[in-house]
Amino acid sequence: MSYIERNGDELYVEGISCRQLAADYGTPLFAYSRASIEAAWKSFDAALGAALGAGSKSHLICYAMKANSNLAIINMLARLGSGFDIVSGGELQRVRAGGGDMAKVVFSGVGKSRSEMAMALEAGIRCFNIESTAEVEVLAEVAAAHGVVAPVSVRVNPDVDAMTHPYISTGLRDNKFGISVEQAEAAYRCIADKASLKAIGMDCHIGSQLTDISPYRSALQRLLLLCDKLEQQGINLHHLDLGGGQGIRYKDETTLDLNDWAQAMTDEIGTRELEIIVEPGRSIVGNAGVLLTQVNYLKHSDDKNFAVVDAAMNDLIRPALYSAWQDIVPVRQSSTQTRLYDVVGPVCESADFLGKDRQLGLTSGDLLAVLSAGAYAFCMSSNYNSRPRAAEVMVDGTNAYLIREREQIESLFASEKLLPA
């Protein structure tokens, strides 16, 4: 079901028109559908629950909050029973502030600092996803200093090509993430020798925006071979973290059937008594959001037409960073003759575009909606060119709630200091 769709000529987020949202909160504006986010999370929960059946195995969904870390979204998902996948001390603090359960937090990332490790140990998180043998040594020292045993999982890099953009591929040998399959066995033996560490799981994440089950299956098969080998050495794991990466539809992608995916994963795991953890992010929030922006100027020439809007690459960097395509539609359908436009922002960079070669019928002052802007949008935004970051709004039926105020220019330099005369 789509929660962002047209009602007549107007685009709506649930029960409120985008035109009304822009009038009430200004532009640029990120608007999200609560029903869409909750439905997406529940679809993962239902798919895994159905695939696992009534047996002794359990599952845990740990939302990858790097996709969108607004406290309102964290709180919504925590109420549903979600865990959280974090990659920094800041994200840990966000989970706490949003009412998340620390016992459902897994800490990923290649560069955890000692202070972040200490913070996570004090919070009582569920597991650290270890990404290097050097990290094993440091975490063992930090845990010993705190007088606790740190629960750990090794992130195994299975050298599986996820067939996605190079910048969001994470499971190949030349990616910075995880420990190779060949080195992982030795890493687990090293952990077993540390009194302050306990291996409880195995983790894998091969990339983002995946639309095919086969890379998941290939990666899982390699992990299970390692799990079986470890068991023969007396290293018995409690859970298997399959990561995330399930793709969404930006244009014409055929997305994964979650029921088929979950069944394929549980079929591979078979009778092994392993809890399943998954870390979806984009697939929970991506299609739940829009970026609303106003056309400020139209520039026409014999060579190129530009629609200059008030949103920019500092608001949505995916097109500039990945050459990512996101649909751009008029908030109100118009009978104006269409032209081929590059939709660009006011930032002083040639890479500042939201979309190129879009067939649109526009007049100055029109509102546009960049779709699928719920993930890797606001969370990757910046203040480049001293531009305040946009406001965020959550739509719940016919009600809208401001979940982040628009930044004020003064706040951008409030912590800066002048030099003495």
N, C-alpha and C positions, 0 to 999 in steps of 0.2 A: 504493500500500500504506500502511495506517495502522500506525504504531508505537506509538500511544497508544490502547488499546482495552480492552474488557472481556474478562476471562476468568472466566466464570461471573458471580458477583455483584460481582466486584472489578475496579476500574480498574487497568490496568497501564501502565507506561512500559517498553516492550520486555519484558524478562523479570522485572521487579521490580514488585510491587504498590505502588500509591501509599500504601497503609496502612503498608507496611514502610518506605518512604522517610520518611514523616512520623514514624514511631516512631524511626528512626535519626538523623534530622537536625533534627527539630522543625518547627514551622510559625510564620509563613508560610515557604514553601519553593518556590523555582523548580526544577523538574526538567526536563531536556532529554533528548531521544533523539539519540544520536550517529548512528545509522543513518538517521534521518529527515533530519538536516542534510546528511549526505553524499549521500544519494539525491537531495535537492532540487538541490544544486549540480551533481551529475553530469547531472541532467535538462537543465539549461541547456547544459552542455558538449555533450551528445549532440545536442540539438536544433539548435544552431548548427553543429556539425560536420556533421550530415546535410544541413542547408540549404546550406552552403557547398560541400560535396562535396570533391573532390580537387584543386580548383584552387589558384591561388596565394594566394588570400585567406586570412587567418587571423582568429582571434577571441581575445579576452581577457575573462574574467569577473572583474570587480572588485567583490568583496563590499562592499556599503554598510554599513560597520561601525557606523554610528549605530543600526542596528536592534538590535544586541546585540554589545557590544564585549568580552566576556569573553576573556581570553587563551587559554583552552583552545579556544574556538571559532575564534579567529584561527589558532591553531596547526594545528588539524584541517584548515582550509581551505587554509592555506599548503602543507600536505603534499600536497593534491590538485592544487596548481599554481595556486591562485587568486591574483589580484591583489586590491587593496583600494582602495575609494573612501573618502577621509577628508575631514573638514571642520575639522580643528583640529590644532595642534601636539601636543596630548595624544593624539589618535588616531594620529598619526604615530609617537609613542613606543610606543604599544601595538602597532602593527604590528611594530616592531623587536623589542620584548620577546617577541612571540608567534612570532618566527621568519619573518616575512613578507619577501618579496623587494622591496626598495625600488624596483627597476626596474619593478615592476608596480603602483606606487601612483599614483593620480590624486588631485589635491588640489582639491576643490570648495569652495564656500562664498563668501558675499558679503563677508565681513569679515576676510580673512586679514591678519594683522599683519606688519610688517616682520620681526620676530623669527621668526615662523612661516615666512615665505618663506625666510629665511636657513637655518633648520633643514632645510627641505625640499630646498633647493639642495645643502647639504652632504651630505644623505643620498643624493642622486642619484635623485630620484623620476622617474617616467616623464613626467608632464605636470601642468601647472597648468591647471585649468579657470577661465579668466578670466570675471568676471561684471560688470565695469564698465570704462569707458574710464579712470576714475581709477585702477583697479587696474593697468591696463596701464602707466601712468606709474610707479607705485610699484615694481612688479616689475622694470621695466627698470632703475631706479636700484639696487635691491638686487642684481640679477644683475651689473650693471656693477661694483659695489663688490667683488663676490666674484670678478670676472674670469672669469665663465662666461656661457654663453648658455642662457637658460632656455627649455625646451620648453613651448609653450602651446597651448591649445585655447580657443576662445571658446564660452562657453555661450550658445547662441542661444535666446531666448524666442520661440517661434513663434506665440504668441497662439492656442493651441488649447485648447478647453475639454475637460478630461479627464473631466468629469461625475462628479466625486468630491467629498468634503467640502471646503468652502472652505479649511479650515485645512491641508489636505494637497494642495491644487492649487497647482502651481508654474509653469505655462506660459502664464498669461494676462498681458495688459498691466499689470494692476494688482497683479501679484505682484512681490515684491522681487527675484526671481531672474533672472539672465541679462541679456543685451542684446537689444533688439528686433531683428527681422529687418531692419528699415529702417536701424538703426544699426550692424549687425554688419559690413557691408561696409567701412564707414569704419574700424571697429575693426581689421579685418585689415590694412588699408592702413597704419594707424598702427603696428601690430606689425611690418610689413615694413620700416618706416623705422627701427626700433630695432635697433642692432647687437647688443644683449644679449638679444634675444628671437627666437625662431623659431617660427612657426606650424606645428604638425604635425597639428592635428586640429580637429574641430568637435564640440561637445557639446550635448546637449539632455536635459532631464528635465521632463516635463509634469505629474507628480503621482504620488500613491501610491494603492494599492488599486484599480488599473484592472482591469476585467474584460472589456474590449472592444478588439479590434484596431484599430478605425477611428481613434481618436485618435492612436495610434502612426503609422498610415499617413499621416494628414494632416500630422502634425508632420514626418515624414521627407521627405515630398514637398517641403515648404517648405525644409528644410535642403539637399536635393539641388539645388534650383534655385540656391541660394546657392553651393554647392560648385562647380557648373558655371560660374557667373558669375566666381568667384574664379579658377578655372583659366584662363579666358580672359585674366585679368590677370596671369598668371604666378605665382599663389599656389596651389601644389599641395599638397594635404593628404595625410597618410598614413593617418589613421584617422577613423572616425565613431563617436562615443560616443552610444549610443541611450538612456542612462540606465537607470532601473529602473522600479519602480512596479507590477510585475505583482502582481495581487491574490491573496489567499488566501481560503479559505472560513471565515468566522466563523459563518455561520448557514445560508443557503440560496443563497449566491452561486454562479453558474456561472462558474468561473474560466477563464482563457485556456488553450487548448491550446498548449503551448510550441512544438510542432512546426509548427503552423499559423502562430503568431506569427513564428517564425524564418524560415519560408519566405516569408511576406508581406514581411518586412523585406529579405531578400536579393533577392526579385523586384523590389522598388522600386529597390534599389541597382544591380541589373543588372550590366553589365560594368565598372563603375567599380572601379578597383583600390584599394579602401579596406578597411583592417582594421576589424573590428567590435569595439567595446568595449561591454559592458553592465554595469550597476551594480545587480544585484538585492540586496535586503536582506531585507525582510519575507518574500518568497517562499522564501527559503532557511531561515529560522529560525522564522517565525511559528507554523506548525502543529506545530513540534517541541517546544514547551514547554507546561507546565502550571504554574499557581500553586496550591499546596496550602494550604488554610486551614481552621482549626477553628472550629466554631460555639461561641461562648462563652455566648451568651444568646439566648433567644427571647422576643420581646415581642409579645403578641397584644392586639388591641383590636377594637372594632366597626368601626373605620375603616381600620386598617392593621396588617399583620403585618411584623415586622422580625426578620431573622436577623442578629445581631451577631457578626461573625467577627473573627479576630485579624489578618487582612490589611486593608489600608486604601488610601485614595487615594494615600498616599505610596509604597506598593508598586506599585500599578497605577493610573496617573492617566488612562488613555485614556477610561474611562467618564465621568469628571468633565470632562475637557478637551474631548472630541469628541462626547459622548453616544454613545460607541462601545458596541456590543453584543458581548459575548463569552459563549459558552455556559458555564453553571455547572451542574455535575452532581455528584451524591453519589459519593464514592469507593466506598462500598458501597451497593448498592441495598437499599432498605428497604421494608417493608410498612406503615410509618407513614402515616396519612392525610395527604394532601397539602393544603397551603394556598398561597395566593398571598403570596409574601414579597418584600420588598425586602432584598437582601443588602447589609449596610452594615458599615463598619468603626468603630473607636473614635476616629478623628480628629475633632477638634472643628470640623467644617464640615458644613453641610447637604448639600454636594456630595459628601460621602464615601460613595460607594456603588460596588459592583462590578457590580450588576445590579438592575433593578427589575422587579417583577411577574413573579417566577419561581415556577412551580408546583413545589413541593418538599415531600417528606415528611421532616420533620426532628425530631431530638431534640437536646438540648444535648450537646455533645461530639462530634457527628458531624463527619466530614471532608468538605469540598467541594473540587472541582477546577475552577478557572477555566481553560478550554481556550484554545488559540491564544495562549498567553502567552509565546512565545519571542521576539517582536519588540516593541520599544517598550514594554517592561514594566520589567524591572530597570533598564535603561539610563536610564529617565526617572524612576526612583525618587528619593526625597529623605528627609531626616531631619526633616521637619515634625513638630511636637509632640515633638521629641527622640526619635523612634522609630528604633532601629537598623535598618539595611537587612537584608533577608532573606539567607539562604544560597542558594547555587546548587549544583546537583548535575548531573553528566552521567551518564546511564545508557548503558552499552555492553553489550548482551546481558543477562547476569545479574549484571553488576558495576556498582557505582555509585561515582563518584568525586566527592569534594567539590572543586569548582573555585572556590568562593569561600566563605570562612568567614563565619558570621553576625557582624555587627558587634557590638562590645561598647559598652555605654552610655558607659563611660569614654573610649572613643576619639572620641566625638562632640565632647567639649570639651577634648581633650588639647592642642590648639594654642592655646587661649584663655588670656588673661592677666587676672589681677585688677588693679585699680587700687591704687596705694599708699594706705595709710591716711592 
